Amino acid sequence: MKEEDKSKLIEVYKSSPWEAELVKGLLNANGIQAMLKDSMLPNIILPAVVMDVAVLVNEKDYEGAMEVIREREKNKNGG
């Protein structure tokens, strides 16, 4: 029997659905499992309104995820 995963999910990034999807993909490419919160809400309920979407990771992956995000922001800003 598989042991139940009791880890908490923590928000590491919040932005437009497009940016959140990019960050999720970047984290996944770096071996960090990530998921989006409320990613379906803008498309189903309010298609004309852009709402921020959160990227969540397991608590144990928080530091690694933040390092990947900080590196992305540094490169994005020309640093």
Backbone torsions as a table, in degrees:
resi	resn	phi	psi	omega
1	MET	NA	131.6	-178.1
2	LYS	-75.8	134.8	179.1
3	GLU	-71.0	136.5	-178.8
4	GLU	-69.1	136.5	178.6
5	ASP	-79.4	117.1	-177.4
6	LYS	-106.7	13.9	-178.9
7	SER	-71.8	153.5	179.4
8	LYS	-92.2	150.7	173.5
9	LEU	-95.4	136.9	-177.5
10	ILE	-126.4	138.1	176.9
11	GLU	-74.9	128.5	179.1
12	VAL	-116.7	-12.3	-176.3
13	TYR	-161.1	147.0	177.0
14	LYS	-145.8	128.4	-178.4
15	SER	-166.3	-164.4	177.0
16	SER	-63.6	158.3	178.6
17	PRO	-54.1	-38.1	-179.8
18	TRP	-64.1	-51.1	180.0
19	GLU	-64.1	-41.5	180.0
20	ALA	-61.6	-40.5	178.7
21	GLU	-65.1	-39.4	177.3
22	LEU	-62.6	-45.0	179.9
23	VAL	-65.0	-42.2	177.5
24	LYS	-58.1	-46.1	178.7
25	GLY	-62.3	-40.2	178.5
26	LEU	-64.4	-43.6	178.1
27	LEU	-63.6	-45.6	178.6
28	ASN	-59.5	-40.4	178.9
29	ALA	-64.8	-23.3	178.6
30	ASN	-97.6	15.9	175.3
31	GLY	79.6	16.5	179.8
32	ILE	-111.4	116.7	179.6
33	GLN	-70.2	126.6	-178.6
34	ALA	-133.7	155.8	176.4
35	MET	-140.9	161.3	179.3
36	LEU	-102.1	142.9	176.5
37	LYS	-108.8	132.4	179.6
38	ASP	66.3	26.5	-177.3
39	SER	-70.7	-23.0	179.7
40	MET	-89.5	-22.6	-175.7
41	LEU	-53.5	-50.0	-177.5
42	PRO	-62.6	-33.9	-176.4
43	ASN	-77.5	-32.9	-174.7
44	ILE	-90.7	-50.0	-171.9
45	ILE	-87.9	-47.0	-176.6
46	LEU	-128.8	75.4	-173.8
47	PRO	-61.7	-24.2	-178.0
48	ALA	-90.1	-6.3	-176.2
49	VAL	-109.2	129.8	176.4
50	VAL	-91.7	122.1	-180.0
51	MET	-114.8	151.4	177.3
52	ASP	-69.7	145.9	179.4
53	VAL	-121.0	137.9	-179.7
54	ALA	-95.0	142.9	172.7
55	VAL	-102.7	126.8	-177.9
56	LEU	-115.7	144.5	174.5
57	VAL	-133.8	163.9	173.8
58	ASN	-64.6	147.0	-179.1
59	GLU	-52.8	-39.4	-178.4
60	LYS	-66.3	-21.1	-178.5
61	ASP	-98.2	4.5	-173.3
62	TYR	-56.7	-53.2	-176.3
63	GLU	-60.9	-44.3	178.6
64	GLY	-62.8	-41.1	179.2
65	ALA	-64.2	-43.3	179.9
66	MET	-64.8	-35.1	177.3
67	GLU	-64.1	-43.9	178.5
68	VAL	-63.0	-43.1	-179.3
69	ILE	-67.0	-42.7	177.9
70	ARG	-61.3	-40.9	179.1
71	GLU	-64.7	-39.6	178.0
72	ARG	-63.3	-45.9	-179.1
73	GLU	-63.4	-40.1	179.1
74	LYS	-62.2	-45.6	179.8
75	ASN	-69.0	-37.1	179.7
76	LYS	-64.4	-35.7	-178.7
77	ASN	-90.5	12.9	177.1
78	GLY	78.0	18.5	-177.4
79	GLY	-94.0	NA	NA
